[in-house]
Amino acid sequence: MFISKQSSSFIDYIIADVLRGTVSVYMKTAGNVAVNRYAYKNVSRRAIANLAVNPNMSLGLWYNNNVLKPARVQTAA
């Protein structure tokens, strides 16, 4: 499990687990009043590993291409 804190205009940070294929995305909020957390499962392990080794990758672009677009990704509790 690792935490990715690259710069992004709407994502604060991502916590990802390569072995389980799970991702928790924490969105930025105005004034840091509340944390918006979204959890996903069945995310590509290869995509998670790619995020871990590329610190200059845009979190928003990664999130859109590897979490929102693929049909296999499901929301988790």
N, C-alpha and C positions, 0 to 999 in steps of 0.2 A: 504494500500500500504506500502511496506517495501523495504529496500535496503539490499541486502546480499553481504558482502565483504569477504567471506571465501577465503583462499588461493587457487590459481589455476594457472597453468602455461600459460593458454591462455585466461581465462576470467578475466576481471578486476573487474566487479561487475554485479549484476542482480537486476533489479527493477521489483517487482512482485505485482500484485493486486489479492488477493484471491477472492474477490467478483465478479470481472469481468472475471477472468480466463485468464488474460493477463500477458505477460512477456516481458521485454526488456532486452536484453543481450548486454553488452558492452565488446567487445574483446580488449585485450591488443595489442598495436602496438609498433613497434620498435621506441624508442626515443619519444614516446607520440606525434607524429606528427599529427595524426588524430585519431578520435574515430570511431570505427566501431560498429554501433548500429544495432541490428537485433530485430525486434518486432514480437511477435507471439500471436495468440489468440486461444481460445478453449483449453488451457492447463488445465490439471487436477487440480481442486481446492484442492483436497486432497494432491497431490504432492507439490503444492505451500505451503500449510500449513505445510507439513512435512519439507520443506526447512526452513521455518521460525522458527520452534522450535528446529531444529538440527543444531547448529552453527558449528559443526565439520564435516559436510557433504562436500564432494568434489563437487565444482560447476561444474566442467567438467563432472563428472560422472552423476550428476543430470541432466545436460543439455542434454547429450546424451540419457539417459533413458526416460526422461519425455517431451522433446521437439522435438528432432530429430526422434526418433523411432516411436512414435504413429502416426497412419494415420490420426487421427482426428484433430491434431494440424495444423493450417494454419498460413501463414505469414500475418502480419498486416501492415498497412501503418504507 
